Amino acid sequence: MKKTQLIGILNCTPDSYFEGGRYFEHESAIEHGLRLFEEGADIVDIGGESTRPTDSSEVCENEELARVIPVIEGIRKQTDRPLSIDTFKPAVAKAALESGANLINDITGATQPEMRELAAKSGAPIIVMHMKGAPHTVPEPLYPEGMISQICTFFQQQIGALIESGVERSQIILDPGIGGGSFGKTPEQCLQILKNLKIFKSLGFPILIGLSRKSFMQKILKKDASEVLSTTLALNTMATLEGANYIRVHDVAEHRDILTLLEYMEVV
């Protein structure tokens, strides 16, 4: 495995905060997923529900399945490259794995026993993300003076629960959950997470960073999501140099160039 894996985002939703409904139709989603691999993605992460608290609504299980399963099956017919399912619903994750997905990306941090049991039975790697609230809600931000320790405590609790459920340590990937909205962090706290990646690394598990074009950069710079690619590239470069093992992004080709250069320089 490369030192840093590049995860390409494939949102099969009509209300993604950056891509909108660009890849809502199955054919366009399949084409885009394959294109992400061509651009240099190591993994493509497929999601069927936007969890923004302001202008997205909860998607029922059947609708989410209808959005993602045909896309997973369509991509799988043309490549055996790794696919991840971005969902917090255990039934959707199970169907996705049965259709050819390889990883589970759970933004609720494997807090549901059914998700932990699925990871244990399937042996699939599981991305455990920290979030303050629940999907589609706006929680109070974490206390700045204790945020890092709060996230670490959450990770330790969930690692324990996963191992108790039969999940191997080698399956677990940690994501500190950079972002506002349901993730419950202010722009300043998002940057604080980036400055303290080594603390999360000390827990002994691979770290995933997902900050691509997120609103905290827009708020700081007073720019739209379409205008913060350069900032995304800069912060992901910083995260890579600080030891992030996975970078989850919309713009794969640009990030692949950066990772190729950093690997050429032998600094990662």
Backbone bond lengths (Angstrom), bond angles and torsions (degrees), N, CA, C in turn:
res aa  C-N    CA-C-N  psi(-1)  N-CA   C-N-CA  omega(-1)  CA-C   N-CA-C  phi
1 M - - - 1.453 - - 1.521 110.50 -
2 K 1.335 116.16 137.22 1.458 119.77 174.32 1.523 108.91 -61.04
3 K 1.320 116.63 159.87 1.456 119.23 -179.92 1.520 111.77 -64.26
4 T 1.315 116.69 -35.91 1.463 120.71 177.03 1.518 109.14 -126.18
5 Q 1.327 116.02 121.90 1.460 122.04 178.61 1.532 109.51 -92.15
6 L 1.321 116.12 140.25 1.456 122.07 -178.67 1.524 109.07 -103.73
7 I 1.325 115.99 120.98 1.461 121.92 -179.20 1.522 108.78 -106.86
8 G 1.324 116.50 120.48 1.453 121.35 177.92 1.518 111.04 -89.90
9 I 1.329 116.23 136.33 1.468 122.35 -177.09 1.523 110.15 -89.27
10 L 1.339 115.65 128.79 1.458 121.60 174.99 1.527 108.38 -127.07
11 N 1.330 116.02 99.23 1.458 121.87 -178.66 1.526 110.18 -93.43
12 C 1.324 116.37 110.61 1.465 121.63 178.78 1.533 108.73 -94.30
13 T 1.309 115.77 56.40 1.461 122.01 -175.47 1.522 109.84 -132.00
14 P 1.338 116.91 157.65 1.456 119.50 176.70 1.522 113.28 -86.11
15 D 1.345 117.66 -3.82 1.465 120.31 -170.20 1.528 113.23 -136.51
16 S 1.325 117.75 33.85 1.457 120.47 174.90 1.524 109.93 -63.25
17 Y 1.344 116.81 143.20 1.464 119.88 -175.32 1.522 112.96 -66.85
18 F 1.335 118.12 -21.85 1.463 119.62 178.70 1.520 112.20 -113.99
19 E 1.322 117.15 -47.30 1.456 120.17 -173.64 1.526 114.06 -88.83
20 G 1.351 116.59 -8.97 1.456 118.92 -178.36 1.511 110.17 59.01
21 G 1.326 117.48 -132.79 1.460 120.75 178.81 1.505 112.85 -104.13
22 R 1.324 117.28 25.92 1.458 121.84 -173.63 1.529 113.01 -58.44
23 Y 1.342 115.98 -33.11 1.469 119.14 -177.30 1.528 110.89 -121.55
24 F 1.339 115.53 34.36 1.452 120.65 -179.57 1.525 111.16 -75.41
25 E 1.324 117.49 -36.07 1.457 120.92 177.36 1.531 109.77 -74.01
26 H 1.332 116.07 140.30 1.463 120.73 -173.50 1.527 113.09 -57.49
27 E 1.312 117.20 -45.45 1.469 119.93 -176.80 1.519 111.71 -62.24
28 S 1.338 116.71 -44.74 1.468 119.42 179.90 1.518 110.85 -67.53
29 A 1.338 117.38 -34.49 1.462 120.38 178.14 1.524 111.00 -66.47
30 I 1.317 117.13 -43.62 1.467 120.68 178.90 1.522 110.34 -62.38
31 E 1.321 116.47 -45.47 1.466 120.71 178.91 1.526 110.96 -60.16
32 H 1.334 116.08 -42.57 1.460 119.05 -178.89 1.528 111.17 -68.22
33 G 1.326 117.03 -39.42 1.460 119.62 178.18 1.519 111.88 -60.31
34 L 1.312 116.37 -43.82 1.470 120.25 177.73 1.526 111.16 -66.02
35 R 1.339 116.00 -35.66 1.462 120.00 178.44 1.532 110.89 -66.42
36 L 1.327 116.95 -36.59 1.466 119.97 177.77 1.528 110.89 -60.79
37 F 1.329 116.83 -38.97 1.470 119.38 175.82 1.527 110.66 -65.18
38 E 1.319 116.49 -42.39 1.463 120.34 179.03 1.525 111.30 -61.40
39 E 1.338 116.57 -33.31 1.468 120.76 -179.02 1.522 112.54 -79.09
40 G 1.322 117.49 -9.68 1.454 119.54 175.51 1.510 116.97 121.27
41 A 1.332 117.97 9.72 1.465 119.69 177.59 1.521 110.20 -68.11
42 D 1.324 116.25 140.24 1.461 121.31 172.76 1.526 110.50 -86.30
43 I 1.328 116.14 -30.95 1.460 123.89 -178.95 1.526 107.21 -140.44
44 V 1.327 117.67 144.75 1.468 121.33 170.98 1.520 108.24 -112.74
45 D 1.325 116.05 127.26 1.464 123.73 -176.16 1.528 108.88 -102.69
46 I 1.334 116.63 116.31 1.459 122.35 -172.74 1.516 110.08 -107.10
47 G 1.340 116.02 124.55 1.457 120.52 -179.67 1.514 112.18 -129.52
48 G 1.339 116.31 147.05 1.454 120.74 -178.11 1.509 114.26 -120.54
49 E 1.346 117.21 13.80 1.462 119.46 179.42 1.523 110.34 -148.58
50 S 1.327 116.33 122.43 1.455 120.94 171.58 1.519 108.12 -79.74
51 T 1.330 117.04 136.87 1.468 119.98 -177.09 1.520 112.38 -112.17
52 R 1.319 117.07 19.61 1.466 119.14 175.49 1.517 109.17 -61.38
53 P 1.329 117.65 137.31 1.465 119.68 -175.62 1.523 114.76 -77.95
54 T 1.328 118.16 -17.34 1.468 119.90 -170.93 1.514 113.26 -90.80
55 D 1.320 117.81 -51.59 1.454 119.60 -172.06 1.518 113.19 -128.57
56 S 1.330 116.92 27.26 1.455 120.53 172.90 1.524 107.56 -126.90
57 S 1.297 117.10 150.23 1.452 121.28 -178.71 1.520 109.81 -119.19
58 E 1.337 115.75 156.58 1.450 120.42 -178.75 1.524 110.28 -62.77
59 V 1.315 115.17 137.96 1.464 122.00 -178.82 1.520 108.50 -102.80
60 C 1.324 117.17 131.49 1.456 119.87 179.82 1.530 110.01 -68.93
61 E 1.302 115.49 159.47 1.461 121.41 -175.35 1.522 112.08 -57.80
62 N 1.326 117.32 -45.23 1.466 120.42 -178.17 1.524 112.04 -63.64
63 E 1.332 116.52 -38.75 1.461 120.00 179.12 1.524 110.72 -67.49
64 E 1.318 117.06 -41.77 1.464 119.86 178.91 1.530 110.71 -63.29
65 L 1.324 116.34 -41.56 1.467 120.03 176.90 1.524 110.99 -61.04
66 A 1.337 116.39 -41.55 1.469 120.55 -179.18 1.519 111.63 -65.67
67 R 1.326 116.65 -27.22 1.460 120.47 179.77 1.517 112.57 -79.11
68 V 1.339 117.82 -40.32 1.466 119.21 -168.87 1.524 115.27 -101.11
69 I 1.324 118.12 -33.84 1.466 119.38 -173.86 1.532 112.40 -63.34
70 P 1.344 119.78 -46.44 1.476 118.48 178.11 1.528 112.58 -61.05
71 V 1.337 116.90 -31.26 1.465 120.33 179.53 1.529 110.12 -71.03
72 I 1.328 116.73 -44.92 1.467 120.16 177.11 1.526 110.16 -59.40
73 E 1.323 116.37 -46.75 1.465 120.49 -179.19 1.529 111.42 -64.04
74 G 1.338 116.33 -39.18 1.456 120.19 -179.97 1.515 112.71 -66.29
75 I 1.328 116.66 -42.47 1.468 120.18 177.77 1.526 110.07 -68.32
76 R 1.328 115.93 -41.59 1.460 119.88 -177.08 1.526 112.41 -62.69
77 K 1.322 117.56 -28.00 1.472 120.62 177.77 1.524 111.93 -66.18
78 Q 1.344 116.12 -21.15 1.461 119.39 -174.01 1.524 114.53 -113.48
79 T 1.324 116.71 -10.26 1.464 118.75 178.96 1.523 109.43 -158.14
80 D 1.338 115.47 152.60 1.459 120.00 174.72 1.527 111.39 -105.63
81 R 1.333 115.79 17.14 1.474 120.28 179.13 1.532 110.29 -66.62
82 P 1.327 118.40 155.89 1.465 121.48 -174.01 1.537 113.92 -65.10
83 L 1.329 115.44 136.12 1.462 123.16 175.85 1.523 109.05 -122.22
84 S 1.323 115.44 142.93 1.458 122.08 176.91 1.528 109.15 -117.19
85 I 1.332 117.18 144.66 1.458 121.37 175.15 1.525 108.85 -105.55
86 D 1.316 115.75 121.52 1.459 122.93 -179.28 1.529 107.90 -95.02
87 T 1.333 116.32 96.86 1.461 120.81 -178.03 1.519 109.65 -156.62
88 F 1.335 115.91 154.08 1.463 119.62 172.00 1.526 111.06 -110.35
89 K 1.341 116.86 8.72 1.461 121.50 178.99 1.536 109.19 -100.21
90 P 1.330 118.54 117.28 1.467 120.68 -178.69 1.525 113.71 -56.52
91 A 1.334 118.22 -38.48 1.466 120.30 -178.94 1.523 111.42 -65.32
92 V 1.334 116.90 -37.00 1.460 120.77 177.76 1.534 109.71 -68.76
93 A 1.322 116.38 -43.01 1.464 119.85 178.35 1.529 110.86 -60.92
94 K 1.327 117.17 -42.11 1.467 121.11 -179.72 1.532 110.89 -62.95
95 A 1.342 116.54 -46.60 1.464 119.74 179.84 1.522 111.10 -64.37
96 A 1.328 116.79 -36.39 1.457 120.63 179.66 1.526 111.21 -65.72
97 L 1.331 116.50 -43.35 1.462 119.93 178.28 1.529 110.12 -62.92
98 E 1.317 116.82 -40.35 1.467 120.79 179.43 1.527 111.59 -67.18
99 S 1.341 116.52 -24.04 1.467 121.10 -179.58 1.516 113.02 -90.68
100 G 1.342 116.98 -5.75 1.459 119.20 176.08 1.510 116.54 126.85
101 A 1.337 118.55 -1.77 1.468 119.99 175.69 1.527 109.57 -70.33
102 N 1.323 115.79 155.46 1.460 121.12 -175.33 1.522 113.86 -114.38
103 L 1.341 117.35 -25.68 1.459 121.96 -176.05 1.518 109.63 -128.43
104 I 1.351 116.01 156.55 1.457 122.84 173.39 1.522 107.90 -111.93
105 N 1.334 116.63 128.53 1.459 121.95 176.42 1.527 107.46 -115.17
106 D 1.328 116.71 101.44 1.460 122.62 -173.23 1.526 110.16 -108.32
107 I 1.342 116.68 107.25 1.465 119.31 -177.40 1.526 112.45 -69.08
108 T 1.342 117.37 -16.74 1.462 119.45 178.34 1.529 111.81 -90.98
109 G 1.325 116.58 8.07 1.458 120.49 168.91 1.512 116.12 73.22
110 A 1.328 117.86 31.12 1.468 121.63 178.17 1.525 111.64 58.59
111 T 1.318 116.03 37.84 1.467 120.29 179.34 1.529 112.13 -79.40
112 Q 1.329 117.32 -16.98 1.464 120.13 178.56 1.531 110.09 -89.77
113 P 1.339 117.21 128.80 1.468 119.66 179.45 1.525 112.96 -55.44
114 E 1.345 117.27 -35.69 1.459 120.42 -179.40 1.520 112.05 -63.21
115 M 1.332 116.87 -34.27 1.468 119.84 178.65 1.518 110.47 -71.51
116 R 1.320 116.62 -39.15 1.464 119.66 177.95 1.525 110.70 -65.86
117 E 1.327 116.97 -40.35 1.467 120.91 178.50 1.527 110.91 -64.42
118 L 1.347 116.55 -38.41 1.460 120.52 178.42 1.524 110.59 -63.71
119 A 1.327 116.51 -43.87 1.464 119.73 178.96 1.526 110.77 -62.44
120 A 1.335 115.96 -39.21 1.463 119.89 -179.70 1.522 111.11 -66.40
121 K 1.325 117.34 -45.38 1.466 121.25 -176.91 1.524 112.46 -71.01
122 S 1.328 115.99 -37.66 1.471 120.02 -175.96 1.518 113.12 -83.66
123 G 1.327 116.58 -27.12 1.461 120.37 -174.88 1.514 113.18 76.96
124 A 1.329 116.79 8.10 1.463 120.49 -178.21 1.524 110.96 -73.90
125 P 1.332 118.07 141.35 1.459 119.74 171.22 1.526 110.08 -58.81
126 I 1.325 116.79 145.64 1.457 121.08 -179.86 1.520 110.02 -129.45
127 I 1.324 115.37 127.54 1.464 122.05 177.32 1.515 108.07 -89.02
128 V 1.323 116.13 118.66 1.464 123.13 -176.35 1.520 108.19 -102.67
129 M 1.325 116.65 105.24 1.460 120.37 -177.68 1.520 111.35 -99.88
130 H 1.318 115.33 143.20 1.461 120.45 175.24 1.519 109.61 -89.37
131 M 1.329 115.81 131.31 1.461 120.70 170.72 1.519 108.05 -140.62
132 K 1.322 115.82 146.58 1.467 120.30 -175.48 1.522 111.19 -76.88
133 G 1.322 116.80 -41.59 1.457 120.31 -175.82 1.509 112.28 -110.85
134 A 1.322 114.98 -150.20 1.456 121.93 176.52 1.516 108.58 -112.73
135 P 1.333 118.04 157.41 1.467 119.65 177.83 1.527 111.55 -52.93
136 H 1.334 115.27 140.42 1.468 123.35 177.82 1.533 113.23 73.54
137 T 1.326 117.75 13.72 1.464 120.82 176.66 1.513 109.94 -121.88
138 V 1.324 116.58 162.51 1.471 122.01 177.02 1.519 108.01 -115.72
139 P 1.334 119.03 101.88 1.460 121.48 179.66 1.524 111.33 -82.11
140 E 1.307 115.38 166.97 1.462 119.73 170.08 1.536 108.18 -69.07
141 P 1.340 117.42 141.10 1.470 118.91 178.57 1.518 111.83 -60.98
142 L 1.318 116.05 155.48 1.453 120.49 175.42 1.525 109.77 -66.23
143 Y 1.318 116.58 155.04 1.456 119.81 176.81 1.525 109.03 -69.81
144 P 1.327 118.00 124.69 1.467 120.16 -175.76 1.528 113.87 -54.43
145 E 1.355 116.79 -39.33 1.459 118.49 -174.65 1.525 112.69 -72.62
146 G 1.333 117.17 -16.23 1.454 118.17 -178.10 1.513 114.30 -125.90
147 M 1.315 117.02 13.95 1.454 119.56 -172.41 1.523 112.57 -63.51
148 I 1.317 117.91 -48.66 1.460 120.87 -176.15 1.526 110.46 -60.94
149 S 1.331 116.26 -43.76 1.463 118.90 179.55 1.522 111.32 -67.60
150 Q 1.338 117.76 -34.28 1.465 120.17 176.76 1.526 111.11 -63.07
151 I 1.321 116.22 -43.08 1.462 119.73 179.37 1.532 109.93 -65.37
152 C 1.327 117.38 -43.28 1.464 120.91 179.14 1.525 111.33 -61.53
153 T 1.341 116.26 -41.29 1.466 120.04 178.12 1.520 110.70 -62.02
154 F 1.337 116.56 -43.01 1.466 120.83 177.15 1.524 110.50 -59.69
155 F 1.323 116.81 -46.68 1.459 120.51 179.94 1.531 111.10 -59.91
156 Q 1.323 116.80 -45.01 1.460 120.40 -178.75 1.525 111.16 -61.95
157 Q 1.333 116.08 -39.45 1.467 120.06 178.16 1.530 110.94 -64.69
158 Q 1.327 116.32 -45.31 1.458 119.68 -177.33 1.520 112.67 -72.20
159 I 1.327 116.53 -34.15 1.469 119.68 175.02 1.525 109.37 -61.35
160 G 1.327 116.26 -45.02 1.462 120.74 178.03 1.518 112.23 -60.09
161 A 1.346 116.27 -44.00 1.466 120.78 -179.34 1.520 111.06 -65.73
162 L 1.320 116.99 -39.37 1.464 120.83 179.45 1.525 111.29 -65.91
163 I 1.320 116.89 -45.90 1.460 120.48 -179.74 1.524 110.43 -64.56
164 E 1.328 116.50 -39.31 1.463 120.65 177.21 1.534 111.32 -62.79
165 S 1.336 116.08 -29.79 1.468 120.90 179.25 1.521 112.53 -81.08
166 G 1.333 116.73 -6.68 1.463 120.33 178.60 1.507 114.71 105.32
167 V 1.328 117.85 6.75 1.465 121.45 178.30 1.529 109.07 -78.13
168 E 1.317 116.51 136.66 1.466 121.02 177.86 1.526 109.86 -78.39
169 R 1.302 116.51 148.25 1.465 120.56 178.48 1.530 111.29 -57.55
170 S 1.331 116.30 -34.82 1.461 120.83 -177.95 1.523 112.99 -66.96
171 Q 1.336 118.35 -13.42 1.465 121.76 179.31 1.522 112.53 -85.81
172 I 1.318 118.78 -15.34 1.464 122.37 -166.81 1.528 111.46 -92.27
173 I 1.332 115.13 130.25 1.468 124.31 174.82 1.525 107.03 -124.95
174 L 1.318 117.71 134.49 1.463 121.42 -176.45 1.530 111.51 -106.15
175 D 1.327 115.76 137.40 1.470 122.75 178.16 1.524 107.58 -129.09
176 P 1.341 118.99 113.56 1.474 120.96 -177.39 1.521 114.38 -69.53
177 G 1.323 118.84 -3.38 1.462 120.77 171.37 1.513 114.60 72.11
178 I 1.319 116.86 60.93 1.460 120.92 177.57 1.516 109.38 -71.23
179 G 1.325 116.78 129.52 1.456 120.98 176.98 1.514 112.45 144.55
180 G 1.315 115.58 160.30 1.460 121.32 176.15 1.516 109.51 -89.64
181 G 1.328 116.84 -140.46 1.461 120.65 177.78 1.508 111.78 52.93
182 S 1.336 117.05 -130.88 1.464 121.85 -179.07 1.521 112.57 -64.19
183 F 1.352 117.07 -21.67 1.455 119.57 -177.44 1.527 112.29 -76.51
184 G 1.324 116.87 -19.83 1.455 121.25 168.81 1.509 117.18 75.22
185 K 1.353 118.30 26.72 1.464 119.99 178.58 1.522 110.57 -118.14
186 T 1.309 115.90 141.72 1.462 121.24 173.70 1.528 108.55 -77.69
187 P 1.337 118.34 165.35 1.465 119.68 175.39 1.527 112.69 -54.06
188 E 1.340 116.57 -41.45 1.461 120.02 179.97 1.528 111.17 -64.03
189 Q 1.325 116.99 -38.31 1.461 120.64 179.71 1.527 111.91 -69.71
190 C 1.335 116.62 -34.09 1.461 119.96 175.84 1.527 110.34 -60.26
191 L 1.320 116.45 -43.44 1.458 120.22 178.59 1.524 111.08 -68.88
192 Q 1.328 116.45 -33.12 1.466 120.35 177.65 1.527 110.94 -63.41
193 I 1.319 116.35 -38.37 1.466 120.19 176.42 1.524 110.02 -59.24
194 L 1.326 116.60 -46.71 1.460 120.41 -179.03 1.525 111.78 -61.59
195 K 1.324 116.87 -35.20 1.464 120.90 -178.45 1.523 112.33 -76.91
196 N 1.345 116.70 -9.63 1.467 119.97 -176.48 1.528 112.95 -123.33
197 L 1.328 116.72 27.78 1.467 119.41 -178.16 1.525 112.08 -59.61
198 K 1.325 117.37 -32.04 1.462 119.99 -178.01 1.526 111.41 -63.26
199 I 1.337 117.52 -28.94 1.465 120.19 177.24 1.526 109.57 -66.82
200 F 1.329 116.40 -43.89 1.465 119.46 177.87 1.530 110.49 -66.91
201 K 1.319 116.99 -37.36 1.468 120.71 177.99 1.523 110.89 -61.56
202 S 1.317 116.93 -31.71 1.461 120.31 -177.45 1.527 112.81 -66.34
203 L 1.350 117.26 -13.98 1.461 120.25 176.78 1.519 111.64 -71.14
204 G 1.343 116.52 -16.82 1.453 120.28 173.27 1.515 115.87 93.78
205 F 1.342 116.81 21.07 1.463 120.70 -179.83 1.528 109.73 -130.43
206 P 1.335 117.07 155.38 1.467 119.44 175.60 1.526 110.46 -60.54
207 I 1.340 115.40 147.12 1.461 121.93 -177.95 1.524 109.96 -114.95
208 L 1.327 115.44 132.29 1.457 122.15 174.58 1.521 109.33 -107.81
209 I 1.326 116.44 137.84 1.463 121.98 175.55 1.526 108.78 -119.45
210 G 1.331 115.52 126.34 1.456 121.60 178.50 1.511 110.64 -126.82
211 L 1.334 116.36 90.83 1.467 120.16 -177.59 1.523 112.65 -122.66
212 S 1.318 116.94 7.15 1.462 121.79 -170.03 1.528 113.23 -54.23
213 R 1.330 115.19 115.51 1.476 123.72 173.96 1.529 113.57 55.94
214 K 1.328 118.30 27.25 1.461 120.62 -174.68 1.519 112.89 -76.84
215 S 1.336 114.00 165.21 1.468 120.57 -168.99 1.521 113.52 -67.77
216 F 1.351 118.90 -23.69 1.456 118.38 -179.23 1.519 111.28 -62.73
217 M 1.330 117.64 -34.69 1.462 120.67 175.64 1.524 110.36 -70.16
218 Q 1.311 116.69 -39.21 1.460 121.12 179.21 1.524 110.42 -62.23
219 K 1.335 116.68 -40.28 1.468 120.85 -178.99 1.523 111.41 -68.70
220 I 1.330 116.38 -41.59 1.464 119.42 -179.16 1.527 111.05 -67.45
221 L 1.329 116.26 -43.54 1.467 121.32 -175.03 1.521 113.79 -92.42
222 K 1.375 115.00 -9.97 1.472 119.98 -176.21 1.527 110.92 57.42
223 K 1.335 113.93 49.92 1.457 121.41 179.33 1.521 109.96 -132.38
224 D 1.328 115.61 161.11 1.448 122.62 179.07 1.533 109.95 -80.14
225 A 1.354 115.31 164.22 1.473 119.93 178.87 1.519 112.14 -57.75
226 S 1.313 117.23 -31.64 1.465 121.05 -179.38 1.523 112.29 -71.91
227 E 1.340 117.34 -10.33 1.465 120.92 -174.25 1.527 113.70 -109.75
228 V 1.334 117.90 7.24 1.469 118.50 -174.11 1.538 112.76 -116.43
229 L 1.327 116.47 28.12 1.459 118.79 175.54 1.525 111.22 -63.66
230 S 1.314 117.61 -46.13 1.468 119.69 -177.60 1.524 111.01 -61.76
231 T 1.325 116.85 -37.93 1.463 120.64 178.41 1.526 110.38 -68.10
232 T 1.321 116.37 -41.43 1.462 120.47 176.28 1.525 110.64 -58.19
233 L 1.330 116.48 -45.03 1.457 120.82 179.41 1.532 111.37 -62.07
234 A 1.327 115.99 -41.88 1.467 119.98 -178.83 1.531 111.15 -64.66
235 L 1.332 116.82 -46.51 1.464 119.66 -177.20 1.526 111.61 -70.80
236 N 1.327 117.53 -34.39 1.468 119.03 177.08 1.525 111.47 -70.96
237 T 1.330 116.92 -30.86 1.466 119.82 173.47 1.525 109.69 -63.88
238 M 1.333 115.66 -44.16 1.465 120.73 177.15 1.529 110.58 -59.83
239 A 1.336 116.53 -45.37 1.460 120.52 -179.20 1.525 111.00 -62.29
240 T 1.328 116.49 -40.37 1.461 120.69 179.05 1.527 111.02 -63.03
241 L 1.311 115.97 -44.08 1.465 120.20 179.40 1.523 111.93 -66.93
242 E 1.342 116.43 -25.53 1.465 121.04 178.01 1.524 112.13 -85.53
243 G 1.347 116.77 -2.13 1.455 119.39 172.27 1.513 116.69 109.51
244 A 1.350 118.66 10.85 1.463 119.64 177.33 1.527 109.54 -59.61
245 N 1.316 116.84 136.33 1.459 122.21 -178.83 1.521 112.67 -92.08
246 Y 1.324 116.49 -25.51 1.463 122.52 179.46 1.528 108.83 -135.51
247 I 1.319 115.97 136.74 1.459 122.56 175.53 1.531 106.98 -121.98
248 R 1.335 116.96 120.96 1.468 122.03 -177.51 1.528 108.72 -102.34
249 V 1.361 116.92 119.80 1.463 119.74 -169.05 1.527 112.28 -141.82
250 H 1.342 114.75 158.23 1.458 121.64 170.13 1.523 110.65 -82.70
251 D 1.326 116.74 -39.21 1.466 123.24 -170.29 1.533 109.50 -100.06
252 V 1.315 115.98 85.85 1.459 121.09 -171.93 1.525 111.97 -71.45
253 A 1.318 118.08 -47.72 1.468 120.48 -173.96 1.529 111.37 -57.97
254 E 1.326 116.62 -44.57 1.470 120.69 -178.61 1.526 111.02 -64.70
255 H 1.339 116.74 -40.82 1.461 119.76 179.34 1.523 111.63 -71.44
256 R 1.338 117.16 -33.11 1.460 118.99 177.79 1.521 110.47 -62.86
257 D 1.333 117.62 -38.98 1.462 120.36 177.64 1.528 110.76 -60.04
258 I 1.341 116.03 -43.24 1.460 119.69 -179.41 1.528 110.90 -64.89
259 L 1.334 117.08 -46.14 1.457 119.74 -179.19 1.520 111.40 -64.51
260 T 1.326 116.90 -38.52 1.469 120.60 177.47 1.522 110.48 -60.76
261 L 1.323 116.57 -42.58 1.470 120.45 179.52 1.513 111.81 -67.06
262 L 1.334 117.47 -42.97 1.460 120.84 179.91 1.529 110.65 -64.65
263 E 1.336 115.91 -38.40 1.465 119.10 177.25 1.529 110.76 -68.25
264 Y 1.332 116.47 -37.97 1.473 120.87 177.47 1.525 110.67 -61.79
265 M 1.342 115.65 -37.37 1.459 120.46 -179.78 1.515 112.23 -79.65
266 E 1.350 116.32 -7.69 1.452 123.64 179.98 1.520 112.61 58.59
267 V 1.351 114.93 40.51 1.459 119.55 176.94 1.525 111.06 -105.18
268 V 1.335 116.92 -4.23 1.469 121.03 173.33 1.511 108.75 -130.74
